Amino acid sequence: MVPLWPLGTLWLAYFAARGIASDDAPLKCEDLRLGQYICRDPKIDNATQEPMNCTNHTAYVACLPAPNITCKDFNGSETQFTGKEIGFYQPVECRSVNGYSYKVAVALSLFLGWLGADRFYLGYPALGLLKFCTVGFCGIGSLIDFILISMQIVGPSDGSNYIIDYYGARLIRLSITNDTYRKPQMYP
């Protein structure tokens, strides 16, 4: 007589792989769809204009699942949320800044670029000395450096980013991701 339990185990594995038998398994809160949770805004450090507690170019913000959503929270326990509990922490990208101000770099480049003050400020002492000795490469190098610094092509020598504080808002480069909604175009 052949035992039937290996056959039943195979059928359960087959249905679990197809997702049929896993309907009763609770969803992890990180896997919720947009609109099923709200993430709080990160606290911004006034000195750097970046989220606080930023390590390895990442900060974490608390996300609250919508009321009556049941999922596994960040501790792994299954909870039905009321909309006021933290379900998970979402990573937010942040830049590394070391105190170099964009406004100061542009002002130095505009007014004292012919003396190499902009390059000294950004941590390029050899280029700063060369610009000082040649009076900004007869003005042409100063103009080129002003354009490169204003367009943020030339940044601090340590690889960090500028501190950009335009009226308390952060300058963000726009990009299209999977979460971007594209309005369908109607052509005549």
N, C-alpha and C positions, 0 to 999 in steps of 0.2 A: 504494500500500500504506500502511495506517495503522499508526503505531507503537503498540505495546501497553504501553509503560512508563507513559504517563499513567494508563491504566486501573488498572494494578497499584498505582500510587501512591495513587490514590483509594481502592482497597480496603484498603490498609494504614492509611490515615488513618481510614477508617470503623471498622475493628476496633480501632484504638488508642483512638478516642473511646469505644467501647463497653467498653473494658477487656479485650478478649479477647487482643490481641497484647501487652499490657503485663505479662503474668504474670512474665516473666523480669527485669523492671526491679526493682532493689532498693528497698526501702521506706526512707524517712527515719526515723531513730530518734525524732524528735519525733512521728511519726504512729503510734507503737506504742499498743496498747490497754492499759487498766488491767490490771494483773496481769502484763504482759510486761516491766515495769521497776519498779525501786524507787528512789525519790528520797530522798536523805539529808535529815535535818532541818537547817534553817539554823542557823548559829551565832548565838546571841542576845547582844546587847550588854546587859550588866547595868545600865547607867545608863539606857537608854531602853526596855528590854524589847521591842525590835524587832530584826529580822534585821540583821546587820552588812552593810556595803557597800550600803546602801539608797540608790538614786538614782532620782529621778522616781517615787517611790512604788513602786518595784520592786526586789527583790533576786533573785538567781539561785542556785538550788541544783543540785548535781550529781545526775544520774540515771544509774543503772546498769541497762542491759538485762539480762534474765535470761540464764542460760547457754544456749548454742547458738542464740541469736537472731542473725540476720544482717541488718544494716541500715547505712545511711550515717550515720556519726557527725557531730559538729559540724564537723569539718574537711572533710567531703564524701567521705571515703574509705570504701569498703565493708569492713566488718569483721565477723567472727564473734566474738561476745563470750563471755567465760567467766564473766561475772557480777561481775568485779572492775574492769573498765574503765569510764570515764565515756563515755557515749554522747551525751548532750546536757545542756543546762542549762535547767531549767524556771523560768519567772518566778514569783515569789511576791510577792503584794501586801503592802506594808508601809505603815504610817502615817507621816506627818511629825510629829515631835515636836521641841519646842524647849526642853524643860526644865521645863514646867509640870506639877507633880505633882497628881494627882487628890486624894490624901489631904490635901495641904496646902490645896488650894482648899476642900474640904469643911470642914476644921477651922477655917479662917479664917472661912468663912461662918457656921458654927455659933456660934463663940465671939466673933468680932470683926466680924460682919456689920453690926451696928448702927453701927459706926464706918466702914464702907466698905472695910475691909481686903481683903475678898475681891475687890472690883472693882479696887482698886489693884493687887493681885497679878496679876490676869488681864489687865491692860493697859487698863483703862477708867478713866482718872483723872478725867474729868468726872463720871461716875456715882458714883465713889468719893467725890469731894468733896461731891456733892449728898447722898449718904447720910450723910456725916459731919455736914453742917450741919443735916440734918433728923432726926438720930438714927435713921437707917434707915427714914425715912418713918413714924415713930412705931411701928416694930416690924413693920408689915405688909410693907414692902418687904424687910426682912431675912428674913422667913419665906418670901416668894415667891422671893427670890434663893437661899435655902438649898435649896428644892425644885428650882429650875431648874438649879443647879449639881450637885446630887446626881444628877439624872436625865440629866446631860451635855447639856442643851439649851443652856446657856450655857457656852462654852468660852473658850480664850484668844483675845485680840483679833487675833492675827496669823494666825488660821485653822488653826493647828496643833492637834494632838490632845494630850490629857493623857497623861502617863506613868502607866500603871496597873500596879502590881506587887502582885498578890494572890498571895502565897506563891510567887513565881517564875513564875506562869502568866500568860498574856496573856488579856485579856477579848476575846472574838471574837463578833461578831454572827452568829447563825446565819442561813443562807439556803439556799434550795433551788435547785440548779443541775442541769445535765444529768448530772453525775456523782453526784448524790444517788440513793441506792437507796430506793425507796419500797416498803414491804411491802404486798402486796395485802390489802385488807380483805375479810373474809368476813362477810357480813350474813346473819342467819337468815331 
